[in-house]
Amino acid sequence: MISEFKRFGLTKKQRQLTGMLQIIGATGLVLGLFHSWIGLFASGGLAVLMVLGFGVRLKIKDSFLQAIPSFVFILINGYLFYVFLRLI
């Protein structure tokens, strides 16, 4: 993963921040099973994080095939955001 972030042109701090945000988001999704508003913020935050990741992939001119995982996670988190929004 470290080599990927170097390829993306991102710093160690950005890599650490990304990891922390992913862990917080995943924890928020689990907590969202009990408190919908937490799931709403977690899924929205993860969707934004994946949009940024997809943008980085496009910026460094990765193929769409290489960028598909981030795009799929955008769709999944967008759907979860919609579900949590309807539960509130």
BAMI-843126 format. One record per residue: residue number from 1; residue in three letters; x, y, z of N, C-alpha, C in turn. Coordinates in Angstrom, 3 decimals. Layout:
residues N
SITE	NUM	ala	X	Y	Z	X	Y	Z	X	Y	Z
...
//
This chain:
residues 88
SITE	1	met	0.814	-1.187	0.000	0.000	0.000	0.000	0.863	1.259	0.000
SITE	2	ile	1.987	1.205	0.691	2.866	2.370	0.743	3.333	2.736	-0.659
SITE	3	ser	3.685	1.724	-1.444	4.159	1.997	-2.810	3.047	2.599	-3.675
SITE	4	glu	1.810	2.187	-3.433	0.684	2.751	-4.182	0.521	4.243	-3.869
SITE	5	phe	0.608	4.602	-2.608	0.471	6.017	-2.241	1.616	6.841	-2.817
SITE	6	lys	2.805	6.254	-2.877	3.924	6.956	-3.518	3.629	7.156	-4.999
SITE	7	arg	3.065	6.110	-5.624	2.704	6.212	-7.049	1.640	7.278	-7.264
SITE	8	phe	0.743	7.423	-6.290	-0.305	8.436	-6.381	0.236	9.837	-6.140
SITE	9	gly	1.459	9.931	-5.627	2.050	11.230	-5.327	1.568	11.804	-4.003
SITE	10	leu	1.163	10.937	-3.085	0.653	11.377	-1.798	1.701	11.156	-0.706
SITE	11	thr	1.627	11.953	0.345	2.614	11.905	1.426	2.250	10.843	2.461
SITE	12	lys	3.191	10.610	3.369	2.961	9.678	4.473	1.794	10.145	5.330
SITE	13	lys	1.711	11.439	5.585	0.613	11.995	6.393	-0.736	11.773	5.711
SITE	14	gln	-0.770	11.948	4.386	-2.014	11.726	3.648	-2.411	10.248	3.683
SITE	15	arg	-1.428	9.364	3.623	-1.694	7.924	3.709	-2.255	7.578	5.079
SITE	16	gln	-1.648	8.123	6.128	-2.117	7.856	7.487	-3.515	8.425	7.712
SITE	17	leu	-3.762	9.623	7.197	-5.083	10.232	7.323	-6.135	9.389	6.603
SITE	18	thr	-5.800	8.932	5.413	-6.724	8.088	4.652	-7.066	6.820	5.428
SITE	19	gly	-6.051	6.182	5.992	-6.284	4.974	6.781	-7.155	5.228	8.000
SITE	20	met	-6.874	6.314	8.697	-7.681	6.659	9.874	-9.134	6.924	9.481
SITE	21	leu	-9.337	7.658	8.396	-10.701	7.963	7.954	-11.438	6.695	7.538
SITE	22	gln	-10.730	5.754	6.921	-11.364	4.497	6.525	-11.772	3.684	7.746
SITE	23	ile	-10.911	3.643	8.765	-11.234	2.908	9.989	-12.406	3.564	10.711
SITE	24	ile	-12.387	4.892	10.805	-13.491	5.613	11.441	-14.793	5.383	10.666
SITE	25	gly	-14.707	5.421	9.335	-15.891	5.199	8.507	-16.449	3.792	8.665
SITE	26	ala	-15.574	2.798	8.692	-16.027	1.414	8.860	-16.682	1.226	10.226
SITE	27	thr	-16.073	1.812	11.251	-16.653	1.747	12.594	-18.008	2.441	12.614
SITE	28	gly	-18.099	3.564	11.929	-19.362	4.292	11.853	-20.454	3.498	11.153
SITE	29	leu	-20.080	2.718	10.143	-21.082	1.891	9.464	-21.632	0.828	10.405
SITE	30	val	-20.758	0.232	11.206	-21.217	-0.773	12.172	-22.114	-0.116	13.217
SITE	31	leu	-21.684	1.031	13.734	-22.506	1.741	14.713	-23.819	2.214	14.094
SITE	32	gly	-23.826	2.410	12.783	-25.034	2.826	12.084	-26.146	1.794	12.157
SITE	33	leu	-25.785	0.553	12.472	-26.816	-0.474	12.662	-27.668	-0.167	13.889
SITE	34	phe	-27.118	0.592	14.826	-27.822	0.937	16.053	-28.296	2.390	16.078
SITE	35	his	-27.545	3.270	15.395	-27.880	4.697	15.339	-27.752	5.157	13.880
SITE	36	ser	-28.873	5.320	13.237	-28.882	5.626	11.793	-28.094	6.869	11.434
SITE	37	trp	-28.118	7.873	12.279	-27.431	9.129	11.941	-25.920	8.926	11.867
SITE	38	ile	-25.381	8.008	12.672	-23.946	7.726	12.593	-23.633	7.038	11.260
SITE	39	gly	-24.474	6.100	10.872	-24.299	5.421	9.580	-24.411	6.374	8.414
SITE	40	leu	-25.292	7.354	8.557	-25.462	8.357	7.505	-24.167	9.129	7.287
SITE	41	phe	-23.580	9.626	8.380	-22.335	10.385	8.259	-21.176	9.500	7.800
SITE	42	ala	-21.130	8.264	8.293	-20.050	7.357	7.921	-20.114	7.003	6.440
SITE	43	ser	-21.288	6.646	5.952	-21.417	6.284	4.542	-21.183	7.490	3.639
SITE	44	gly	-21.647	8.656	4.060	-21.397	9.873	3.283	-19.915	10.211	3.238
SITE	45	gly	-19.259	10.095	4.384	-17.823	10.364	4.435	-17.015	9.389	3.607
SITE	46	leu	-17.366	8.112	3.676	-16.657	7.114	2.875	-16.912	7.311	1.379
SITE	47	ala	-18.122	7.726	1.031	-18.413	7.999	-0.382	-17.547	9.152	-0.890
SITE	48	val	-17.420	10.203	-0.079	-16.569	11.342	-0.460	-15.115	10.899	-0.574
SITE	49	leu	-14.665	10.085	0.365	-13.294	9.572	0.337	-13.042	8.769	-0.939
SITE	50	met	-14.018	7.978	-1.348	-13.862	7.176	-2.561	-13.921	8.034	-3.825
SITE	51	val	-14.721	9.102	-3.799	-14.741	10.037	-4.932	-13.356	10.655	-5.099
SITE	52	leu	-12.755	11.036	-3.972	-11.401	11.599	-4.029	-10.399	10.556	-4.531
SITE	53	gly	-10.538	9.323	-4.059	-9.655	8.253	-4.529	-9.820	7.991	-6.016
SITE	54	phe	-11.048	8.011	-6.484	-11.315	7.835	-7.909	-10.694	8.978	-8.708
SITE	55	gly	-10.811	10.185	-8.164	-10.214	11.352	-8.820	-8.704	11.244	-8.921
SITE	56	val	-8.069	10.749	-7.865	-6.616	10.551	-7.892	-6.253	9.547	-8.971
SITE	57	arg	-7.029	8.473	-9.059	-6.771	7.458	-10.093	-6.863	8.066	-11.496
SITE	58	leu	-7.852	8.913	-11.704	-7.988	9.553	-13.015	-6.850	10.537	-13.257
SITE	59	lys	-6.460	11.256	-12.205	-5.395	12.256	-12.323	-4.063	11.627	-12.731
SITE	60	ile	-3.769	10.454	-12.182	-2.495	9.808	-12.531	-2.630	8.927	-13.776
SITE	61	lys	-3.794	9.024	-14.395	-4.064	8.361	-15.677	-4.060	6.831	-15.587
SITE	62	asp	-4.568	6.305	-14.457	-4.811	4.868	-14.376	-5.946	4.534	-15.327
SITE	63	ser	-5.990	3.307	-15.762	-7.087	2.883	-16.633	-8.375	2.811	-15.817
SITE	64	phe	-9.500	2.822	-16.510	-10.775	2.720	-15.809	-10.859	1.390	-15.074
SITE	65	leu	-10.270	0.349	-15.645	-10.258	-0.965	-15.007	-9.552	-0.902	-13.646
SITE	66	gln	-8.476	-0.150	-13.557	-7.765	0.007	-12.283	-8.561	0.854	-11.300
SITE	67	ala	-9.409	1.734	-11.807	-10.183	2.638	-10.954	-11.540	2.063	-10.565
SITE	68	ile	-11.923	0.926	-11.134	-13.244	0.346	-10.863	-13.494	0.098	-9.376
SITE	69	pro	-12.536	-0.441	-8.600	-12.845	-0.672	-7.178	-13.307	0.591	-6.449
SITE	70	ser	-12.640	1.711	-6.663	-13.070	2.934	-5.980	-14.449	3.362	-6.473
SITE	71	phe	-14.733	3.166	-7.756	-16.040	3.526	-8.298	-17.135	2.651	-7.684
SITE	72	val	-16.854	1.362	-7.529	-17.829	0.451	-6.914	-18.096	0.862	-5.470
SITE	73	phe	-17.050	1.244	-4.739	-17.237	1.680	-3.358	-18.003	3.002	-3.280
SITE	74	ile	-17.878	3.840	-4.292	-18.705	5.057	-4.348	-20.180	4.656	-4.423
SITE	75	leu	-20.478	3.704	-5.296	-21.862	3.253	-5.460	-22.404	2.599	-4.190
SITE	76	ile	-21.600	1.741	-3.568	-22.040	1.056	-2.350	-22.310	2.055	-1.232
SITE	77	asn	-21.370	2.966	-1.010	-21.551	3.936	0.066	-22.653	4.942	-0.245
SITE	78	gly	-22.817	5.269	-1.517	-23.933	6.128	-1.908	-25.270	5.469	-1.615
SITE	79	tyr	-25.358	4.177	-1.896	-26.576	3.431	-1.594	-26.820	3.376	-0.095
SITE	80	leu	-25.769	3.087	0.684	-25.908	3.049	2.136	-26.330	4.412	2.685
SITE	81	phe	-25.787	5.475	2.122	-26.178	6.824	2.518	-27.679	7.012	2.306
SITE	82	tyr	-28.155	6.586	1.144	-29.583	6.690	0.822	-30.422	5.887	1.817
SITE	83	val	-29.996	4.668	2.135	-30.732	3.818	3.069	-30.776	4.461	4.452
SITE	84	phe	-29.607	4.934	4.943	-29.590	5.574	6.259	-30.430	6.846	6.272
SITE	85	leu	-30.423	7.579	5.184	-31.215	8.808	5.098	-32.699	8.496	5.222
SITE	86	arg	-33.129	7.427	4.598	-34.535	7.041	4.679	-34.932	6.549	6.075
SITE	87	leu	-33.947	6.038	6.834	-34.234	5.543	8.175	-34.370	6.668	9.203
SITE	88	ile	-33.835	7.823	8.869	-33.881	8.942	9.837	-35.224	9.648	9.773
//
